[in-house]
Amino acid sequence: MKKYAAMLAALSISAFIYLFYRTNQTVINQLFAIVFGLDNYLALKSFFHTNLKLPSQLIYSLPGALWVWVISIASRDVFIVFKGKKISFVVLPLVVALGFELFQYLHWINGHFDWWDVVYSTAFWLLSFISLNKQKRSSNDTYTKLHYNLVFAGSY
């Protein structure tokens, strides 16, 4: 349960940063503005910008790094079997994050390549990988597996 609370906190921090510090053009910001009203949303955004200054590295790199951390934790017990070998999905979030940065660098997708994104994502993946290696696996706990798989699938 502690792990779920930490994962929820990380995703909540990411959502908070996206909602109140990133562009209004993201889907989550547009949905928030529709649900709570554009004027309310813009007032809240202005309040946070004025009263809670965040460094640009946190605004632009931390949400992705937290996503990598959460998905890496959630994918702990997710595997595919390829040619008789079990391949863990734990590395997939890092591959996705670094792949996006590479594609941005090559101008194949919209966005701006940022070394800080690479550093933050790699560091948070390493943190998740280290913590996963220190924990005992509960491989027979179907309830836990179900929740991890829901979080894993839902975050993509």
C-alpha positions as CSV (number, residue, x, y, z in Angstrom):
1,M,0.0,0.0,0.0
2,K,2.9,2.3,0.7
3,K,4.2,1.8,-2.8
4,Y,0.9,2.7,-4.3
5,A,0.8,5.9,-2.2
6,A,4.3,6.8,-3.4
7,M,3.3,6.1,-7.0
8,L,0.1,8.1,-6.7
9,A,2.1,11.0,-5.1
10,A,4.6,11.0,-8.0
11,L,1.8,11.0,-10.6
12,S,0.0,13.8,-8.7
13,I,3.1,15.9,-8.7
14,S,3.5,15.4,-12.4
15,A,-0.2,16.3,-13.0
16,F,0.2,19.4,-10.8
17,I,3.2,20.6,-12.8
18,Y,1.5,20.0,-16.1
19,L,-1.7,21.7,-15.0
20,F,-0.2,24.8,-13.5
21,Y,3.2,25.3,-15.1
22,R,3.1,23.9,-18.7
23,T,1.4,25.1,-21.8
24,N,-2.4,25.3,-21.9
25,Q,-2.4,23.3,-25.1
26,T,-1.9,19.9,-23.4
27,V,-4.9,17.6,-23.2
28,I,-5.0,17.4,-19.4
29,N,-5.0,21.2,-19.2
30,Q,-7.8,21.5,-21.7
31,L,-9.9,18.9,-19.9
32,F,-9.3,20.6,-16.6
33,A,-10.4,23.9,-18.1
34,I,-13.6,22.3,-19.4
35,V,-14.5,20.6,-16.2
36,F,-13.6,23.4,-13.8
37,G,-14.1,26.4,-16.1
38,L,-11.5,28.3,-18.0
39,D,-11.6,31.4,-15.7
40,N,-11.1,29.2,-12.6
41,Y,-8.3,27.3,-14.2
42,L,-6.5,30.4,-15.3
43,A,-6.9,32.0,-11.9
44,L,-5.4,28.9,-10.2
45,K,-2.6,28.8,-12.7
46,S,-1.8,32.5,-12.1
47,F,-1.9,31.9,-8.3
48,F,0.6,29.1,-8.4
49,H,2.9,31.0,-10.9
50,T,2.9,34.0,-8.6
51,N,3.2,32.2,-5.2
52,L,5.1,29.0,-5.9
53,K,8.1,29.6,-8.2
54,L,9.6,26.4,-9.6
55,P,12.9,26.1,-11.5
56,S,12.5,25.3,-15.2
57,Q,14.4,22.0,-14.8
58,L,11.6,20.8,-12.5
59,I,8.9,22.1,-14.7
60,Y,10.2,20.5,-17.9
61,S,12.2,17.4,-16.7
62,L,10.7,16.2,-13.5
63,P,7.2,15.0,-14.8
64,G,8.8,12.7,-17.3
65,A,11.3,11.4,-14.8
66,L,8.5,10.6,-12.3
67,W,6.6,8.8,-15.0
68,V,9.6,6.7,-15.7
69,W,9.9,5.9,-12.0
70,V,6.2,5.0,-11.6
71,I,6.1,2.8,-14.7
72,S,9.3,1.1,-13.9
73,I,8.0,0.2,-10.4
74,A,4.6,-0.9,-12.0
75,S,6.3,-3.0,-14.6
76,R,8.3,-5.1,-12.1
77,D,6.3,-8.2,-12.7
78,V,5.5,-7.7,-16.3
79,F,7.4,-10.0,-18.7
80,I,7.2,-11.3,-22.2
81,V,8.7,-14.7,-23.2
82,F,10.7,-14.5,-26.4
83,K,12.4,-17.6,-27.7
84,G,12.2,-19.2,-24.3
85,K,13.7,-16.3,-22.4
86,K,11.8,-14.1,-20.0
87,I,12.3,-10.4,-20.9
88,S,11.3,-7.9,-18.2
89,F,9.4,-4.7,-19.1
90,V,11.3,-2.8,-16.3
91,V,13.6,-1.3,-18.9
92,L,10.8,-0.2,-21.3
93,P,10.0,3.1,-19.6
94,L,13.6,4.2,-19.9
95,V,13.7,3.1,-23.5
96,V,10.5,5.1,-24.2
97,A,11.8,8.2,-22.5
98,L,15.2,8.1,-24.2
99,G,13.6,7.2,-27.5
100,F,11.4,10.3,-27.3
101,E,14.5,12.4,-26.6
102,L,16.3,10.9,-29.5
103,F,13.4,11.4,-31.9
104,Q,13.2,15.1,-30.7
105,Y,16.9,15.5,-31.3
106,L,16.5,14.1,-34.9
107,H,13.4,16.3,-35.3
108,W,11.2,13.3,-36.1
109,I,8.6,14.4,-33.5
110,N,7.6,17.7,-32.0
111,G,9.5,18.8,-29.0
112,H,12.9,20.0,-27.8
113,F,15.8,17.7,-27.0
114,D,17.0,18.3,-23.5
115,W,20.0,16.7,-21.8
116,W,18.3,17.3,-18.4
117,D,15.4,15.0,-19.5
118,V,17.9,12.3,-20.3
119,V,19.7,12.8,-16.9
120,Y,16.5,12.9,-14.8
121,S,14.8,10.0,-16.6
122,T,18.0,7.8,-16.3
123,A,18.4,8.8,-12.6
124,F,14.8,8.0,-11.7
125,W,14.9,4.7,-13.6
126,L,18.1,3.8,-11.7
127,L,16.4,4.6,-8.4
128,S,13.4,2.4,-9.3
129,F,15.7,-0.4,-10.5
130,I,17.8,-0.3,-7.3
131,S,14.7,-0.3,-5.1
132,L,13.1,-3.1,-7.0
133,N,16.2,-5.3,-6.6
134,K,16.1,-4.7,-2.8
135,Q,12.4,-5.7,-2.5
136,K,11.1,-9.2,-2.2
137,R,8.8,-10.2,-5.1
138,S,5.3,-11.3,-4.2
139,S,4.9,-13.4,-7.3
140,N,1.8,-15.3,-6.0
141,D,-0.2,-12.2,-5.0
142,T,-2.8,-11.9,-7.8
143,Y,-4.3,-8.8,-6.3
144,T,-0.9,-7.0,-6.4
145,K,-0.2,-8.2,-10.0
146,L,-3.6,-6.9,-11.1
147,H,-3.0,-3.5,-9.7
148,Y,0.5,-3.2,-11.1
149,N,-0.7,-4.2,-14.5
150,L,-3.5,-1.7,-14.4
151,V,-1.2,1.1,-13.4
152,F,1.3,0.0,-16.0
153,A,-1.2,-0.1,-18.8
154,G,-3.0,3.0,-17.7
155,S,0.1,5.1,-17.7
156,Y,0.9,4.4,-21.3
